Amino acid sequence: MYTSFFGLNEPPFSITPDPRYLFMSERHGEALAHLVYGVTESGGFMQLTGEVGTGKTTLVRTLLQDRLPDNTDVAVVLNPQLSAIEFLATICEELGIGEDVDKASSKALIDRLNQHLLEAHSDGRRTVLVVDEAQNLQRDVLEQVRLLTNLETSKQKLLQIILIGQPELRELLARNDLRQLAQRITGRYHLKPLSRDETAKYVEHRLRVAGALGEVFDGGAKREIFRLTEGVPRLINVIADRALLGSYSKESRRVTRTLVRRAAAEVSGSAYQPPLLRYATPILLSAGALLVAVGAWSIVTMQRGNPEPAVPVPAAESKVAVTPELVAVDEPVEISLDEQLILAGDLTGFEPALADLFTLWGLEYGGGGCNEAAGLGYECVSQRGSWTSLRQLDRPAILTLVDSRGDRHSALLTAINGQRADLSIGGVSVSHGIDHISSLWFGQYLLMWRPASADATSLGPGVRGPAVLWLRQSLAAIDERYAAAPADSDVYDEGLASRVRDFQRDRRLTVDGYAGRQTQIIINTLLAPDSVPTLTTPRLASD
């Protein structure tokens, strides 16, 4: 209905497990790698679990359609609510065997299956059994699964088994009477929902596969989808599909936060309540309760002959608990980062944040932007990343934050202390939890560094010059394991490339043997003098 309106080739949020729409998040990539390992390695008995709607079945479809070796035969059991005999018969039917076997005899079925597996093995073929919804397997069927793992030669298993199920499968296999089966599982992976950033990318990915050429869901809508679904792909699909329909009915080509909320209300069957009314109702109720309490307090004090009326503390300043005996005032309520950004909106532009960053570097900002930094021998690097990459680079960075109204702000990240981080907002230092900041940050940041040469290009095999000599000597200074001979060479040879790969591997960077900006910045940070600002040991400009 709405596809042509949005310029789509097909509905992008169908809940059918189409491998074309598989979004390869970090978790889904690892899960698929585990499945591929279970198929390609001998003796693999794999277990994949995840909450309802996290994409387990889509992963299985992707495995079966795109990732299986050509020499693999697969038996898939999609309905495991079977008896042990029916389970064996289903496996034989999937493999195309057992037409002439007594299907009422488990021994006959197992003998025929064993014969087929031996023949397949002699022909150089692998046989894989995939059991979906495995949390529904009965006790006697699980015992039969265990016995199937006994089908083997002297060197390897003849049947590789992959159990796919909900979290209850882990609880089931943890039972003491099933420990023999659990001990044979060589690989386990639990698929978790998408993160906030992955949810936004998931929405965009499915739209692109369906043919979208531009942005359909605005930033607020994608954040609201994550808040409502907690990153579960199936719920994302249901709400996003209904939101597209709602946007089409209003002839709006941009899906907003409000439309997403309306869609979620329709899906859940509850009436949509505007945000203002939703928040105003408990506030009004609380205010009414406070007035009643204050009135009761006044009556009590008058009855005791106390002429002094009680003065209530404004609710905006503190939390008030009123009893007939006392008024208790708690600590002031901490203002949220979202509120701080909105209040300081005139001071959260990029230029003030860049001026703060210059100050941390001991530089005076003249208003020339990053061109001014380049003239002083520094370089601005703007990119997307995560808290992990920020910790690796260990440099103050300007974060691009988006408040609840959809407005963008620039705030300078000055320090990371465990699960909290310090920000400079318009020159004022504040501290918030990393999770709290993450709700407003979508990975965009800018940092400054001082490259070894004026031309901060990626260094790789065949390059020569002072920057290569700096790289060689810097790696050796960090750790003698990274020293590449000859020490005074300015040529990027294979020996240096090998040491760079070692460094990248140890730092969990992309291992390609090229010293790009990220690799160079981390090397620069590790060797930085005390005058260079970092996140782990923040320095004030006055120091």
C-alpha positions as CSV (number, residue, x, y, z in Angstrom):
1,M,0.0,0.0,0.0
2,Y,2.7,2.5,1.0
3,T,5.6,1.2,-1.0
4,S,5.2,3.4,-4.1
5,F,4.5,6.5,-1.9
6,F,8.0,6.0,-0.3
7,G,9.7,4.9,-3.5
8,L,10.2,1.3,-2.2
9,N,10.3,-1.9,-4.3
10,E,8.6,-3.9,-1.5
11,P,7.7,-3.6,2.2
12,P,10.9,-3.4,4.1
13,F,9.7,-4.6,7.5
14,S,8.1,-7.9,6.7
15,I,8.5,-10.4,9.7
16,T,9.3,-13.3,7.3
17,P,12.9,-14.4,7.7
18,D,14.3,-13.2,4.4
19,P,18.1,-13.6,4.3
20,R,18.4,-10.6,2.0
21,Y,17.3,-8.4,4.9
22,L,19.8,-9.9,7.4
23,F,21.4,-7.0,9.2
24,M,24.9,-8.2,10.2
25,S,25.4,-6.6,13.6
26,E,28.4,-7.5,15.6
27,R,26.4,-10.0,17.5
28,H,24.7,-11.5,14.5
29,G,28.1,-11.8,12.7
30,E,29.5,-13.7,15.6
31,A,26.5,-15.9,15.8
32,L,26.7,-16.7,12.1
33,A,30.4,-17.4,12.5
34,H,29.6,-20.0,15.2
35,L,27.0,-21.7,12.9
36,V,29.5,-21.8,10.0
37,Y,32.1,-23.2,12.4
38,G,29.7,-25.9,13.4
39,V,29.1,-26.9,9.8
40,T,32.6,-26.8,8.5
41,E,34.5,-28.3,11.5
42,S,34.2,-32.0,12.3
43,G,32.4,-33.0,15.5
44,G,30.7,-29.7,16.0
45,F,27.7,-29.8,18.4
46,M,26.6,-26.2,18.5
47,Q,23.9,-24.3,20.5
48,L,22.5,-21.0,19.5
49,T,20.0,-19.3,21.8
50,G,18.3,-15.9,21.9
51,E,15.1,-14.1,22.9
52,V,12.0,-14.3,20.8
53,G,12.4,-12.2,17.7
54,T,16.1,-11.6,17.8
55,G,16.8,-13.1,14.4
56,K,17.7,-16.7,15.1
57,T,15.6,-18.2,12.2
58,T,16.9,-15.6,9.8
59,L,20.4,-16.6,10.7
60,V,19.6,-20.2,10.0
61,R,18.0,-19.3,6.6
62,T,21.2,-17.4,5.7
63,L,23.3,-20.3,6.7
64,L,21.3,-22.7,4.7
65,Q,21.1,-20.5,1.6
66,D,24.4,-18.8,1.4
67,R,27.0,-20.2,3.8
68,L,27.0,-24.0,3.4
69,P,29.9,-25.8,1.7
70,D,28.8,-27.6,-1.5
71,N,29.6,-31.0,0.0
72,T,27.0,-30.6,2.8
73,D,23.7,-32.4,3.3
74,V,21.3,-30.8,5.7
75,A,18.3,-32.1,7.7
76,V,16.2,-29.3,9.2
77,V,13.7,-30.0,11.9
78,L,11.4,-27.0,12.3
79,N,8.7,-28.6,14.5
80,P,10.5,-30.4,17.4
81,Q,7.3,-31.2,19.2
82,L,7.6,-34.9,18.1
83,S,8.1,-38.2,19.7
84,A,11.6,-39.8,19.5
85,I,10.4,-42.1,16.7
86,E,8.8,-39.2,14.7
87,F,12.0,-37.2,15.3
88,L,14.2,-40.0,13.7
89,A,11.7,-40.4,10.9
90,T,11.8,-36.7,10.1
91,I,15.6,-36.7,9.9
92,C,15.5,-39.6,7.5
93,E,12.9,-37.9,5.3
94,E,14.9,-34.7,5.2
95,L,17.9,-36.7,4.0
96,G,15.8,-38.6,1.4
97,I,16.4,-42.0,3.0
98,G,14.4,-44.6,4.8
99,E,11.5,-45.1,2.4
100,D,11.8,-48.9,2.8
101,V,12.5,-48.8,6.6
102,D,10.0,-49.7,9.3
103,K,9.3,-46.2,10.7
104,A,7.8,-47.7,13.9
105,S,11.3,-49.1,14.9
106,S,13.9,-46.7,16.3
107,K,16.6,-49.3,15.7
108,A,15.7,-49.7,12.0
109,L,15.7,-45.9,11.6
110,I,19.0,-45.4,13.4
111,D,20.7,-48.3,11.4
112,R,19.5,-46.8,8.2
113,L,20.7,-43.3,9.2
114,N,24.1,-44.7,10.3
115,Q,24.5,-46.5,6.9
116,H,23.7,-43.3,5.1
117,L,26.1,-41.2,7.2
118,L,28.9,-43.7,6.5
119,E,28.3,-43.6,2.8
120,A,28.2,-39.8,2.8
121,H,31.5,-39.7,4.7
122,S,33.2,-42.1,2.2
123,D,32.0,-39.8,-0.6
124,G,33.6,-36.8,1.2
125,R,30.2,-35.3,2.2
126,R,29.2,-33.7,5.5
127,T,25.8,-34.1,7.1
128,V,24.3,-31.5,9.4
129,L,21.2,-31.6,11.5
130,V,19.6,-28.3,12.4
131,V,16.9,-28.3,15.1
132,D,14.9,-25.1,15.4
133,E,12.8,-24.2,18.5
134,A,14.9,-26.8,20.4
135,Q,13.6,-25.6,23.7
136,N,10.4,-27.6,23.0
137,L,12.2,-31.0,22.6
138,Q,10.9,-33.7,25.0
139,R,13.2,-35.5,27.4
140,D,13.3,-38.7,25.4
141,V,14.0,-36.8,22.1
142,L,16.9,-35.0,23.7
143,E,18.2,-38.4,24.8
144,Q,17.9,-39.5,21.2
145,V,19.9,-36.4,20.1
146,R,22.6,-37.4,22.5
147,L,22.7,-41.0,21.0
148,L,23.0,-39.6,17.5
149,T,26.3,-38.0,18.5
150,N,27.6,-41.5,19.0
151,L,27.4,-42.1,15.2
152,E,31.1,-41.7,14.4
153,T,34.2,-43.2,12.8
154,S,37.4,-43.7,14.7
155,K,38.5,-40.1,13.8
156,Q,35.4,-37.9,13.6
157,K,31.7,-37.6,14.2
158,L,29.4,-38.4,11.2
159,L,26.6,-36.0,12.2
160,Q,27.0,-32.4,13.2
161,I,24.1,-31.0,15.2
162,I,23.0,-27.4,15.7
163,L,20.4,-26.7,18.3
164,I,18.5,-23.3,17.9
165,G,16.3,-22.2,20.7
166,Q,15.0,-19.6,23.1
167,P,16.8,-18.9,26.5
168,E,14.8,-21.7,28.0
169,L,17.0,-24.1,26.0
170,R,20.0,-23.1,28.2
171,E,17.9,-23.8,31.3
172,L,16.8,-27.1,29.9
173,L,20.3,-28.3,29.1
174,A,21.5,-27.2,32.6
175,R,19.4,-29.9,34.2
176,N,21.4,-32.6,36.0
177,D,19.7,-35.5,34.1
178,L,20.8,-33.9,30.7
179,R,24.4,-33.2,31.7
180,Q,25.7,-36.0,29.3
181,L,24.1,-34.1,26.4
182,A,25.3,-30.6,27.7
183,Q,28.9,-31.9,28.0
184,R,29.0,-32.7,24.3
185,I,28.2,-29.2,23.2
186,T,31.4,-27.7,21.8
187,G,30.2,-24.2,21.1
188,R,27.5,-22.0,22.6
189,Y,26.4,-18.5,21.6
190,H,23.5,-16.4,23.0
191,L,22.1,-13.8,20.6
192,K,21.2,-10.5,22.3
193,P,19.0,-7.7,20.9
194,L,20.5,-4.8,19.0
195,S,22.0,-1.8,20.6
196,R,20.6,1.7,20.2
197,D,23.1,2.5,17.4
198,E,22.5,-0.9,15.7
199,T,18.8,-0.3,15.8
200,A,19.1,2.9,13.8
201,K,21.4,1.2,11.3
202,Y,19.0,-1.8,11.2
203,V,16.1,0.4,10.2
204,E,18.2,2.1,7.5
205,H,19.6,-1.2,6.2
206,R,16.1,-2.7,5.6
207,L,15.0,0.5,3.9
208,R,18.0,0.5,1.6
209,V,17.4,-3.2,0.7
210,A,13.8,-2.3,-0.2
211,G,15.0,0.5,-2.5
212,A,14.8,3.6,-0.4
213,L,17.0,6.4,-1.7
214,G,16.8,8.8,1.2
215,E,16.1,9.0,4.9
216,V,12.5,8.0,5.8
217,F,12.7,7.7,9.7
218,D,14.2,10.8,11.3
219,G,16.6,10.5,14.3
220,G,13.9,11.0,16.9
221,A,11.8,8.2,15.3
222,K,14.7,5.7,15.3
223,R,15.6,6.5,19.0
224,E,11.9,6.0,19.9
225,I,11.8,2.7,18.1
226,F,14.8,1.5,20.2
227,R,13.2,2.7,23.4
228,L,9.9,0.9,22.6
229,T,11.5,-2.4,21.3
230,E,14.7,-2.6,23.3
231,G,16.4,-3.6,20.1
232,V,14.4,-6.8,19.3
233,P,14.3,-7.0,15.5
234,R,10.8,-8.6,15.2
235,L,9.3,-5.8,17.3
236,I,11.2,-3.2,15.3
237,N,9.7,-4.6,12.1
238,V,6.1,-4.6,13.4
239,I,6.3,-1.0,14.8
240,A,8.2,0.4,11.8
241,D,5.8,-1.2,9.3
242,R,2.8,0.3,11.1
243,A,4.6,3.7,11.4
244,L,5.2,3.7,7.6
245,L,1.5,3.0,7.1
246,G,0.6,5.8,9.5
247,S,2.9,8.2,7.7
248,Y,1.4,7.3,4.4
249,S,-2.1,7.9,5.7
250,K,-1.0,11.4,6.7
251,E,0.8,11.9,3.3
252,S,4.0,12.6,5.2
253,R,7.2,11.2,3.6
254,R,9.1,11.5,6.9
255,V,8.3,9.2,9.9
256,T,8.6,11.1,13.2
257,R,8.7,10.2,16.9
258,T,5.0,10.9,17.3
259,L,4.1,8.5,14.4
260,V,6.2,5.8,15.9
261,R,4.5,6.2,19.3
262,R,1.1,6.1,17.6
263,A,2.1,2.9,15.7
264,A,3.3,1.2,18.9
265,A,0.0,2.1,20.6
266,E,-1.9,0.6,17.7
267,V,0.2,-2.6,17.8
268,S,-0.3,-3.0,21.5
269,G,-4.0,-2.2,21.3
270,S,-3.7,0.7,23.7
271,A,-4.9,4.2,23.1
272,Y,-2.3,6.8,22.1
273,Q,-1.6,9.4,24.8
274,P,0.3,12.5,23.8
275,P,3.6,13.0,25.7
276,L,2.5,16.2,27.3
277,L,-0.6,14.6,28.8
278,R,1.3,11.5,29.7
279,Y,3.8,13.4,31.8
280,A,1.4,16.1,33.0
281,T,-1.0,13.6,34.5
282,P,1.4,12.2,37.2
283,I,2.7,15.7,37.9
284,L,-0.9,17.0,38.5
285,L,-1.7,14.0,40.7
286,S,1.5,14.5,42.7
287,A,0.7,18.2,43.0
288,G,-2.8,17.4,44.2
289,A,-1.5,14.9,46.8
290,L,1.0,17.5,48.0
291,L,-1.7,20.1,48.5
292,V,-3.8,17.6,50.4
293,A,-0.8,16.7,52.6
294,V,0.0,20.4,53.2
295,G,-3.6,21.0,54.1
296,A,-3.6,18.1,56.5
297,W,-0.3,19.4,58.0
298,S,-1.9,22.8,58.5
299,I,-4.9,21.3,60.3
300,V,-2.7,19.3,62.6
301,T,-0.5,22.3,63.5
302,M,-3.5,24.5,64.2
303,Q,-5.0,21.8,66.5
304,R,-1.7,21.8,68.4
305,G,-1.9,25.5,68.9
306,N,1.0,26.2,66.6
307,P,0.3,29.6,64.9
308,E,3.2,29.2,62.4
309,P,2.0,27.7,59.1
310,A,4.2,25.0,57.5
311,V,6.0,26.3,54.4
312,P,6.1,23.6,51.7
313,V,9.4,23.2,49.7
314,P,8.8,23.6,45.9
315,A,8.7,20.2,44.2
316,A,11.0,21.4,41.5
317,E,13.8,21.9,44.0
318,S,13.5,18.8,46.1
319,K,11.5,15.7,46.9
320,V,9.2,16.2,49.8
321,A,7.8,13.6,52.1
322,V,5.0,15.0,54.4
323,T,3.9,13.3,57.6
324,P,1.9,14.7,60.6
325,E,5.2,14.9,62.5
326,L,7.9,16.2,60.1
327,V,8.9,17.4,56.7
328,A,11.9,15.5,55.2
329,V,13.8,17.1,52.4
330,D,16.0,14.8,50.2
331,E,19.0,15.7,48.1
332,P,18.3,18.0,45.1
333,V,17.3,16.1,42.0
334,E,20.2,15.9,39.4
335,I,19.4,17.7,36.2
336,S,19.7,15.4,33.2
337,L,22.2,16.0,30.3
338,D,19.2,16.5,28.0
339,E,18.0,19.4,30.1
340,Q,21.4,20.8,30.4
341,L,21.9,20.9,26.6
342,I,18.5,22.5,26.1
343,L,19.2,25.2,28.7
344,A,22.6,25.9,27.3
345,G,21.5,25.7,23.7
346,D,23.1,29.1,22.7
347,L,26.5,27.9,24.0
348,T,26.6,24.4,22.5
349,G,27.7,25.2,18.9
350,F,30.7,23.7,17.3
351,E,32.9,26.8,17.6
352,P,32.7,27.1,21.4
353,A,33.5,23.4,21.7
354,L,36.5,23.7,19.3
355,A,37.7,26.7,21.4
356,D,37.5,24.5,24.5
357,L,39.5,21.8,22.7
358,F,42.2,24.3,21.6
359,T,42.5,25.4,25.3
360,L,43.1,21.8,26.4
361,W,45.9,21.6,23.9
362,G,47.4,24.9,25.3
363,L,46.4,26.8,22.2
364,E,44.6,30.1,21.7
365,Y,41.7,29.8,19.3
366,G,41.3,32.6,16.8
367,G,38.1,31.5,15.1
368,G,39.7,29.8,12.1
369,G,38.2,26.3,12.7
370,C,40.2,23.2,11.8
371,N,42.1,25.2,9.1
372,E,43.7,27.1,12.0
373,A,44.6,23.8,13.6
374,A,46.3,22.7,10.4
375,G,48.3,25.9,10.3
376,L,49.7,25.1,13.7
377,G,50.7,21.5,12.8
378,Y,47.6,19.8,14.1
379,E,44.9,17.8,12.4
380,C,41.2,17.5,13.1
381,V,39.8,14.0,12.6
382,S,36.0,13.6,12.3
383,Q,34.6,10.1,12.3
384,R,32.0,7.7,13.9
385,G,33.0,5.3,16.6
386,S,32.1,3.9,20.0
387,W,33.2,4.3,23.6
388,T,35.7,1.6,22.9
389,S,37.4,3.6,20.1
390,L,37.4,6.7,22.3
391,R,39.1,4.8,25.1
392,Q,41.7,3.4,22.6
393,L,42.5,6.8,21.1
394,D,42.5,8.4,24.6
395,R,42.1,12.0,23.3
396,P,39.6,14.7,24.2
397,A,36.9,14.7,21.5
398,I,33.9,16.9,20.5
399,L,30.8,14.7,20.7
400,T,27.8,15.5,18.6
401,L,24.7,15.1,20.9
402,V,21.1,15.2,19.9
403,D,18.5,16.3,22.6
404,S,15.0,15.1,23.0
405,R,13.7,17.9,20.7
406,G,16.0,16.7,17.9
407,D,18.4,19.7,18.2
408,R,22.2,19.0,17.7
409,H,24.8,20.1,20.3
410,S,28.6,20.0,20.5
411,A,30.0,19.0,23.9
412,L,33.7,18.4,24.6
413,L,34.5,15.0,26.2
414,T,37.4,15.7,28.6
415,A,37.7,12.6,30.7
416,I,36.4,9.0,31.1
417,N,36.4,7.6,34.6
418,G,35.1,4.1,34.6
419,Q,31.4,4.2,33.7
420,R,31.2,8.0,33.9
421,A,32.5,10.7,31.7
422,D,33.2,14.5,32.0
423,L,31.9,16.9,29.5
424,S,32.4,20.6,28.9
425,I,29.2,22.3,27.8
426,G,29.8,25.9,26.9
427,G,32.8,26.0,29.2
428,V,31.0,24.4,32.1
429,S,32.1,21.0,33.3
430,V,29.5,18.4,34.0
431,S,29.7,14.6,34.7
432,H,27.2,11.9,33.6
433,G,27.1,8.2,33.3
434,I,28.2,6.8,30.0
435,D,24.9,5.0,29.4
436,H,23.1,8.4,29.9
437,I,25.4,10.2,27.4
438,S,24.9,7.3,25.0
439,S,21.2,7.9,24.8
440,L,22.0,11.3,23.1
441,W,25.1,10.3,21.2
442,F,25.1,8.4,17.9
443,G,28.8,7.9,17.5
444,Q,29.9,11.1,15.8
445,Y,33.0,12.8,17.2
446,L,35.9,15.0,16.3
447,L,39.4,15.0,17.9
448,M,42.7,16.8,17.3
449,W,46.2,15.3,17.2
450,R,49.7,16.2,16.0
451,P,50.9,14.0,13.2
452,A,54.6,13.1,12.8
453,S,54.6,14.9,9.4
454,A,52.6,17.7,7.8
455,D,51.1,15.1,5.5
456,A,49.2,12.7,7.8
457,T,48.5,10.1,5.2
458,S,48.2,6.3,5.7
459,L,51.6,4.6,5.7
460,G,52.0,1.3,3.9
461,P,54.4,-1.0,2.0
462,G,56.5,0.9,-0.5
463,V,56.2,4.3,1.2
464,R,59.4,6.0,2.3
465,G,60.3,9.2,4.2
466,P,60.6,10.7,7.7
467,A,57.1,9.5,8.7
468,V,58.1,5.9,8.1
469,L,61.2,6.3,10.2
470,W,59.1,7.8,13.0
471,L,56.7,4.9,12.8
472,R,59.6,2.3,13.0
473,Q,61.3,4.0,15.9
474,S,58.0,4.7,17.7
475,L,56.9,1.0,17.6
476,A,60.3,0.0,18.9
477,A,60.0,2.5,21.8
478,I,56.6,1.2,22.8
479,D,57.7,-2.5,22.9
480,E,60.8,-4.2,21.7
481,R,58.5,-6.9,20.2
482,Y,57.5,-4.3,17.6
483,A,61.1,-3.4,16.6
484,A,61.7,-4.0,12.9
485,A,65.3,-4.1,11.5
486,P,67.0,-2.1,10.2
487,A,66.2,0.5,12.9
488,D,67.3,3.5,10.8
489,S,65.5,2.7,7.6
490,D,62.9,5.1,6.2
491,V,61.4,2.4,3.9
492,Y,58.1,0.7,4.7
493,D,59.1,-2.9,4.0
494,E,57.4,-6.2,4.8
495,G,59.3,-6.5,8.1
496,L,57.7,-3.2,9.3
497,A,54.3,-4.2,8.0
498,S,54.5,-7.4,10.0
499,R,55.3,-5.4,13.2
500,V,52.4,-3.1,12.5
501,R,50.1,-6.1,12.2
502,D,51.3,-7.3,15.5
503,F,50.6,-3.9,17.1
504,Q,47.2,-3.8,15.5
505,R,46.3,-7.3,16.7
506,D,47.4,-6.5,20.3
507,R,45.3,-3.3,20.2
508,R,42.3,-5.0,18.6
509,L,42.5,-2.8,15.6
510,T,41.8,-3.8,12.0
511,V,44.8,-6.0,11.1
512,D,45.9,-4.9,7.6
513,G,49.6,-3.9,8.0
514,Y,48.8,-0.3,7.1
515,A,49.4,2.5,9.6
516,G,46.4,4.7,9.0
517,R,45.3,7.6,11.2
518,Q,43.8,5.5,13.9
519,T,46.9,3.4,14.3
520,Q,49.1,6.5,14.2
521,I,47.0,8.3,16.8
522,I,47.2,5.4,19.2
523,I,51.0,5.2,18.7
524,N,51.2,9.0,19.2
525,T,49.1,8.8,22.4
526,L,51.2,6.0,23.9
527,L,54.4,8.0,23.5
528,A,52.8,11.4,24.2
529,P,54.5,13.8,26.6
530,D,52.7,15.1,29.7
531,S,51.7,18.2,27.8
532,V,49.4,16.2,25.5
533,P,45.8,16.0,26.9
534,T,44.3,12.6,27.3
535,L,41.0,11.2,28.5
536,T,42.3,8.8,31.1
537,T,44.6,11.4,32.8
538,P,42.9,14.7,32.0
539,R,44.9,17.9,32.2
540,L,43.6,21.4,32.7
541,A,44.8,24.2,30.5
542,S,46.1,26.0,33.6
543,D,48.3,23.1,34.6
